[in-house]
């Protein structure tokens, strides 16, 4: 059997890696894709392994991870790869061909006693690297596979009391930036404010699931109308209790920008809103919840045009950074 090997951190997996693996897979009978990891990695190893497995389902491609506790980056490549080879020999069956796009390829193959086949070492086919993607993911968005993109999508929350324009801005910004938005899911599930603890838990789960679903198709940004903190606030106000699961759901979804909506716009009755007489009190509660968590936020006030300008300015800065 002619067995091949591709190694890497795949942090993250990108189209260059995919091209390399596809190139290698048709040139051997079995291909081992070995993902190295450490406890200090910027991206969770199991998440990265899942990305690779979702992209390559051919049984001839064997995907594995190996803890990188045998390298010494202070050494020259020849000495470094001399440390790698024995570990690979102990871990995997005999390797006939090493496929790589890196300078380590030749010395590593020699220590493995394997042939080396280089693929696009000058990065002309896919001009990108994992480091560039981590540093500037939006600049290299086209080189990031769909399964990986949700990791880099920036989540933006419109947050605050009733009737302050959250839904309108979420939809408007999603349209402007050609991406997705998550509506206030509670409005899809409730027809009155007479709800139970079970109802509020259902709302919390439904909102978290909607965020997860929309992340899969979002284009760099995902705009969200409310969040798990909002669900907690209304649960406390109407039911005088906050189920623990709502805090667990909060921990699962972290937002990159919070816009706290001011109440300097008219309150509009819609059949479900009933806190028009407590707008300032509710705004203080919302603001306090962010400050208790040390979550930075931008206050959005003024008429609709002014509000949109504030939001777009912050988003443009986020995209640039």
Steps between C-alpha positions, in 0.01 A plus 500: 500500500623847411417706807525879506523754780392862534571683824389836630331700771212600271443807716270559322437258216496699174473436126877462469492209745205350317680523166809335651300213650308442176827507305652243734197272520505413129870415511495228763287207616451636850560850631555590863416858589671567832385808688738615773379692801611646833311610809574863410354499149298805397226281351359196680656177364176302496330776305780495243489121479126518441553744213740260329276197553200683359694584182653156439276195529690270263597193710841502332575827677580431864477807722672506838633744756829484684616708795799710405725451802803390303597809299777752568452816297842634599671238284573512129251316277723198452537452874135578569371249247740241640293526820170467314583190298533243782170614651320465168654156446376385840156650452412407143559207262795530256484815286610483137433862395496826690294774337563859603514862390758596761877527527503219755388252235835386366684445832194348665451252215865406516476421873181304432681313222217599273460677167412867512243646261463878515171674431479869412794608718481855362131532594395588146193275490358613834684817610429485871625366831328407825682782679369759253147367544521513880629856486265631230224245429277740306780592261540131408134400533490329159774260612308383809276192456132537585535262795769723654347842435259498798803504731603840363157660456460806723178490703332835563221544754232770497406519865274697729145583600183464291424709195847644444559385142692178558309292248505769235875555531578128501310452175636819346863419580465142376369633171772764473785254570346217300482261790262337748316621809340320793156637592361523851393137522270564797264686268460187293410291804291731719171677442476648851734569791325233704767232466660231717852399598477221244408757235798721584736201486357408160561855381858492625578176319323613184698825486834323552414246230400778259835671554683173434297438184546851362875493564527230234384734225606839637733718295764622747240660728191371681253752642293384795186654643546440878702231678493260797551785748179657369315172557636492857383858564145432386492170685595682821251780438195289411569177690735619777735212422782434254547133404865397517493378142469861380843574648638190329359622168654843559842338542461314169445809283739793534444821307769718347298823513215614720279793403297629796194672359397828664132582562497839325257369237122461529363190673268316261229260615498168316281273711788332685694794643375608842791685662464838337460660844826345623736573212767675707485238775541218245780684321685535830459126560631415154795736538584366846499140371773585249706698747483223762652268238760756387359482148581813296216656305415791274194707581279564198279808514340762278262463208516201268761653269721593794464153650593332176803728463624408849457130431664508156797698632569235767456214254731655242763536769451135598540388139811712455660370818 
